[in-house]
Amino acid sequence: MPKIIVLIIFMYILFPVNVFASQNLNSIPCFADLTWGESSSTVLQKYRLSRMPSHSNMRNVTVYQLQLDKPYVYDIRVLPTAIVSFVSDKLYSISLTFSLYGNKVDYARFRKKLIDEFGEPDNANIFMTHYEVTSWNKAIFSITLTQSNVTFSNNELSEQFKREVDISQGKNITDWNSYVH
């Protein structure tokens, strides 16, 4: 028996086993415990959620406030609530507000952190000569950064969200009888 143990130890010395932890590509940036498409009941097991009243006619979209225990993202203070959207009860987007007003300092800090993590942005547009909006389009998600908030959205569910918006606006409806009461 001791010879087997010695042999196993010798094998690990000669052929070390490397274990590389891989980041879940489906996890939401800044929220390692959340994944795109998970249900509101699953998110509720991890965070406190408060359903927000619907301001639209979108039947399959629900919006919640998510209570943050630690209101910091990338060491930048954010409001203690995030806005999360679900499409057909699948987590679609999360939006964090770091300033109620345009804040160029925190915007620059967020932008640098996002560039460090995701590379150069795909778009940077300046509106009204002073308000910049920066965006990254990744394979699974997109990021939109403004001078007051950052939003992460799932690309796959974006198409479903757009269909819900179109339906709520009366576009692309094939069966009008289902909308007549």
C-alpha positions as MATLAB code, in Angstrom:
seq = 'MPKIIVLIIFMYILFPVNVFASQNLNSIPCFADLTWGESSSTVLQKYRLSRMPSHSNMRNVTVYQLQLDKPYVYDIRVLPTAIVSFVSDKLYSISLTFSLYGNKVDYARFRKKLIDEFGEPDNANIFMTHYEVTSWNKAIFSITLTQSNVTFSNNELSEQFKREVDISQGKNITDWNSYVH';
ca = [
       0.000    0.000    0.000;
       2.739    2.555    0.796;
       4.325    1.841   -2.620;
       1.096    2.904   -4.311;
       1.012    6.161   -2.374;
       4.624    6.865   -3.259;
       3.869    6.075   -6.898;
       0.865    8.428   -6.908;
       2.917   11.228   -5.352;
       5.692   10.583   -7.870;
       3.161   10.725  -10.754;
       1.832   14.093   -9.523;
       5.365   15.445   -9.378;
       6.162   14.271  -12.904;
       2.726   14.995  -14.402;
       1.101   17.720  -12.358;
      -2.591   18.134  -12.800;
      -3.451   21.681  -13.752;
      -6.929   22.799  -12.938;
      -7.956   26.051  -14.524;
     -11.065   27.742  -13.207;
     -13.054   28.992  -16.140;
     -15.379   31.931  -15.803;
     -18.958   31.129  -16.654;
     -19.515   32.950  -19.943;
     -23.214   33.160  -19.152;
     -22.675   35.060  -15.890;
     -23.545   38.729  -15.716;
     -20.593   41.129  -15.384;
     -20.275   42.445  -11.816;
     -22.726   39.733  -10.652;
     -20.917   36.378  -10.659;
     -23.894   34.750   -8.923;
     -26.405   35.726  -11.647;
     -26.700   34.248  -15.120;
     -28.553   35.389  -18.199;
     -31.955   33.809  -18.568;
     -32.477   32.684  -14.987;
     -35.967   33.076  -13.555;
     -37.162   35.759  -11.169;
     -37.772   33.105   -8.498;
     -34.127   32.005   -8.751;
     -32.899   35.597   -8.514;
     -35.233   36.112   -5.537;
     -33.375   33.339   -3.701;
     -30.176   35.420   -3.966;
     -31.430   39.021   -3.720;
     -34.377   40.978   -2.425;
     -36.639   41.936   -5.322;
     -39.510   44.418   -5.429;
     -41.715   44.325   -8.479;
     -42.101   47.702  -10.130;
     -45.446   48.728  -11.574;
     -45.651   48.258  -15.300;
     -45.603   51.488  -17.290;
     -46.093   49.736  -20.592;
     -48.385   47.296  -22.299;
     -45.696   44.644  -22.584;
     -47.326   41.432  -21.440;
     -44.201   39.303  -21.075;
     -41.832   41.855  -19.547;
     -41.519   42.402  -15.801;
     -39.271   44.904  -14.056;
     -37.965   44.650  -10.502;
     -35.789   46.636   -8.152;
     -32.958   44.484   -6.874;
     -31.608   45.442   -3.447;
     -27.793   45.492   -3.274;
     -26.214   44.639    0.072;
     -22.898   46.141   -1.038;
     -23.586   49.097   -3.338;
     -20.181   49.090   -5.024;
     -19.252   47.902   -8.496;
     -15.608   48.031   -9.533;
     -15.003   49.909   -6.262;
     -17.347   52.656   -7.459;
     -20.366   53.502   -5.323;
     -23.736   52.867   -6.950;
     -27.279   53.384   -5.711;
     -28.356   50.525   -3.428;
     -30.968   49.320   -5.916;
     -30.490   48.032   -9.431;
     -33.219   47.707  -12.045;
     -33.586   44.196  -13.470;
     -35.799   43.232  -16.396;
     -37.153   39.815  -17.252;
     -38.581   38.745  -20.619;
     -40.889   35.738  -20.303;
     -39.431   35.357  -16.792;
     -35.846   35.158  -18.101;
     -33.282   37.638  -16.760;
     -32.663   40.017  -19.643;
     -30.959   43.149  -18.289;
     -29.590   44.817  -15.191;
     -29.003   48.526  -14.806;
     -26.922   50.205  -12.101;
     -27.059   53.924  -11.366;
     -23.917   55.555   -9.997;
     -25.143   59.136  -10.126;
     -28.498   60.834  -10.211;
     -26.821   63.502  -12.315;
     -24.137   63.259  -14.961;
     -20.895   62.408  -13.191;
     -17.830   62.614  -15.422;
     -15.422   61.329  -12.756;
     -17.277   58.070  -12.037;
     -18.081   57.709  -15.731;
     -14.348   57.857  -16.540;
     -13.569   55.338  -13.768;
     -16.295   52.943  -14.987;
     -15.137   53.355  -18.578;
     -11.547   52.504  -17.652;
     -12.620   49.411  -15.662;
     -14.820   48.226  -18.526;
     -12.022   48.764  -21.052;
      -9.633   46.824  -18.798;
     -12.098   43.928  -18.625;
     -13.766   43.969  -22.069;
     -11.403   45.899  -24.338;
     -12.015   49.063  -26.291;
     -15.684   50.030  -26.747;
     -17.471   49.441  -30.027;
     -19.127   52.871  -29.952;
     -18.619   56.156  -28.143;
     -21.091   58.848  -29.085;
     -21.295   62.344  -27.704;
     -24.750   63.887  -27.483;
     -25.527   67.548  -26.933;
     -21.776   68.298  -27.102;
     -21.111   67.065  -23.565;
     -22.973   63.812  -22.773;
     -21.109   60.659  -23.809;
     -22.633   57.198  -24.269;
     -20.248   54.285  -24.672;
     -21.165   50.731  -25.640;
     -19.593   47.300  -25.952;
     -21.156   44.491  -27.972;
     -19.902   41.107  -26.852;
     -20.986   37.673  -28.067;
     -23.437   37.046  -25.221;
     -24.211   40.513  -23.857;
     -23.906   44.210  -24.508;
     -22.966   47.055  -22.193;
     -24.183   50.641  -22.351;
     -22.423   53.199  -20.175;
     -23.686   56.751  -19.706;
     -22.565   59.464  -17.327;
     -25.107   58.282  -14.763;
     -25.540   54.515  -15.196;
     -24.371   51.262  -16.730;
     -26.659   48.638  -18.246;
     -25.831   45.030  -19.103;
     -28.250   43.307  -21.549;
     -28.391   39.790  -22.926;
     -28.115   39.733  -26.722;
     -30.204   36.603  -27.237;
     -33.095   37.964  -25.178;
     -32.798   41.394  -26.845;
     -34.650   40.085  -29.896;
     -37.477   38.788  -27.711;
     -37.570   42.123  -25.847;
     -37.791   44.029  -29.149;
     -40.711   41.808  -30.230;
     -42.470   42.602  -26.940;
     -41.954   46.335  -27.554;
     -43.312   45.992  -31.101;
     -46.367   44.086  -29.887;
     -47.017   46.676  -27.152;
     -46.914   49.391  -29.833;
     -49.264   47.474  -32.117;
     -46.615   46.399  -34.602;
     -46.306   42.878  -36.013;
     -49.626   41.713  -34.593;
     -51.132   38.947  -36.698;
     -54.234   38.205  -34.649;
     -56.007   41.476  -33.788;
     -58.992   39.583  -32.332;
     -56.878   38.580  -29.321;
     -56.423   42.275  -28.472;
     -60.056   43.293  -28.788;
     -62.057   43.088  -25.590;
];
